[in-house]
Amino acid sequence: MSTKCVIFDMDGTLVDSKKAICKTINYMRSGLNMSNLDDEFIISVINNPKKDAIKEFYGFDEITLDMKLEFEKEFDKNYELYTVVYKEAIELLATLKSSGYALAVATNAPHATIESILKNCGILDYFDTIIGAGEGIAPKPDPAMLNIIKEKTGLECVFIGDSKKDFLAAKNAKMEYINVLWGRNESIDEAKNCKTVSEVINILY
C-alpha cells in the first residue's frame, strides 16, 4: 500500500488512562456534592456514541468555563500520576515511524492537555500532528478531527482506535479503520479487529 498517515486515538489505544479519567470525573462530581460513579460505568459512557457524557456524569447540558478549566487541571495531574503506555502501542509507533509513516493523534481529550500527556508518557516525539476536542473542533464520532489531519498531511490516512465512537468517526470521514483490542478488548462487528501489533502491521503494509 502507498505511504500513509496513521492516526491514533489516545485513551485505550495508545495509553491506559482508565484510572486517570475516572478519578477526574469523580473529583468533579465530589465538588458538586455528587457520589462517585463506578469506573466501568464511566468508561462505558465515554465510549458510547449514544450517550451524552456531560449529562450522564453531571446532570448538565453544558459545563461552565470554570468547570472546564478545573477539569483540565485535574485531568492533567491525574494523567501524569496514573497513565501508562501500552507496550503494543510503543512497538507499533516505533515500527511505523522507522518505516516512514506520518503519525497523528485524534482524541476527545481536551486539546490543551494532550501535548503534556504524551510528553509525560514519552511518546510525544513520534507524532507530527495532534488534535483534541476544543473550540471549533467537534468530538468523535464527528469526523472533523480526522478530516483536518487528512487535509493537513495530504496523505492517505488510516485511523486506529478502540471504540464505536472511533469506528463511526472513521466511517463518517470515509477512512479505513482498525480496531485494537489490547486496551478495552471490545470487538466491533463491522471493523477489522486486531489483538496484536503484527495483525495491525499486516493490514497496513
N, C-alpha and C positions, 0 to 999 in steps of 0.2 A: 504494500500500500504506500501511497505517497507520504511525504513528510507532513506531520500533523502538529497541531497544538492539542495537548491533553489537558483538559480542565478537570480539577478535582473539587468535589465537595470537601468540607473540612471535618465537621463533627461526625464520628462514626465511620469515616473513610480514611482520613489522614491521622486523626488523633482520637483517643479515648477520653472524652470530655464529660462523660455522664455525670460524674460526681461534681464537677465544677458547675455545670448547668443547673443541676438540681439544688445545690447549695445556694446558688444565686437567686433562683426563683423563690425558694423558701425564705431566704433572707428578706426579700422584698415583701413577701406575704406577712412576715412577722411584724414589719413596720406598719402594716395595715390591720394589725390585730387579727390576722387570719392564721389558722392552724397549718401545720406542714402537710404537704401533699406527698404521696408515695412516689418514689423515684421512677418506678415502672410506668405509672400513670403520666408523669411529666414527659418522659421520653416518647410515649405513645402519642400524646397530644402534639408534640413538636413535629413529629414525622407524619402526622395525618393531615393530608391536604383539605379534608372536610372540616377540620376543627379551627376555630379562632382562638389562638393561644392566649392572647391578652384577656379575652372574655373568660376563658376556662380557668386561667390562673388568678386573675384579679377581679373579675366581675365588671370590668370596664369595657367600653367600646374602643377607647384610646387612652394611652398613658400621657401624663404631663411631661413637659421638657425636664423638669426637676427629677421626676422618676426615671426618665430615660438616662440622664446623666449619672444618677446614683446607681442604676442598674449596670451601666458600662464600667463604672469604677469598681464595683464589687465583682463583676464578671471577670474583669482583667486580673484582679487579685486572686480569685479562685482558680482561674486557668493556670496561673503561674504556680500555684500550690499543688494542684491535683492532676493536671492534664499530662497524659503520656502518649508518645507517638507509637503507632502500631509498627512492629518490626517489618511487617509486609509492606507498609507504606514507604518506609525508608529504602527497602530493597528495590521497590518499583520506581521510586523517584530517581535513585542513583542509576538504574538501568536505562531509563528513558532519557535522562539528561546526557549520559555518555553516548547515547545513540543520536543525539541532535534534535530531540523533540523540544518544542517550546512548551513550557508548563505554566499553568494558571490555576487560581483558586476562585471559586464562586460559592459563597456561603451566605446563609441567612443570619449569621452572627453580625453584630453591629460593625460597620466598616471601620470605625475609629479604633477598634480593639484588635483587629486581625494581624496587623504587622507585628505588634509586640508579642502576640500569642505565638506566631510562627517563629519569631526570633528566639523566644524563650524555649521553644521546642527544638531549636537547632536546625530548622528546615527552611527558613525564610529565603536563603540564597538560591534555592532550587527554582524559585518562581519568577517569571517575567512580568506577570500581571496578577493583581489581587483585587477582587471586588466583593464587597459585602453589602448588606441591606443598609439603606440610609436615605437621605433626602434625594428624591428624584429617581431612586432605583428600587423597584418593587421586588419583594422577596419571591423565591421559588414557591410554587410552581410557575410563576410568571417567567417567561424566557428572557427577560431584559438583560440579566447579568451575562448569560451565555451569548446573546446576540452582540453585546458590547465587546466581549472578548474576541468573538469571531471577526467582527468588523475591524477591531484594532490590530489583530495579527495578520489578517488576510489569508489565513491558513484553513485547511480542512480541520475541523475540531471533533473530538470525541469527549464526552462527559462521563466521568467515573463518580458514582455516588453509592448511597446505601439505603435509599428510602423511596417511597412512592412519590414524594414531592420532587425528588431529583429526577426520577423517571419521567414525570409529567413535564418538568421544565425542559428536558431534552426533547421530548415529543413535541412540545409547543414550539421549540426552536428548530424542529426538523433536523435534529442532531443525533448521531449514533450514541447509544448509552450502554454502559457496562455497570452492572450492579454487583458490588463486592460484599462478601459475607463474613469477613474477618472481624467486623465490629458488632453489629446487631444480629447478624445471622438470620435475616429475613429475606427470603426469595420473593421475586416478583415474577409472576407467570409469564408476562409478555416480554420480559427482559432477558439479556444474557447474564446469567448469574455465575460468579466466579468465587471459588473458595481460596484459591492460591494465586500467587504472583505469576507463576508460569501460565496459568489459564488466561490471565489478563494479557500477558505478552503474546500469547498465541493468537489472540484476536487482533491485537494492534499491528503485529509485524507481518 
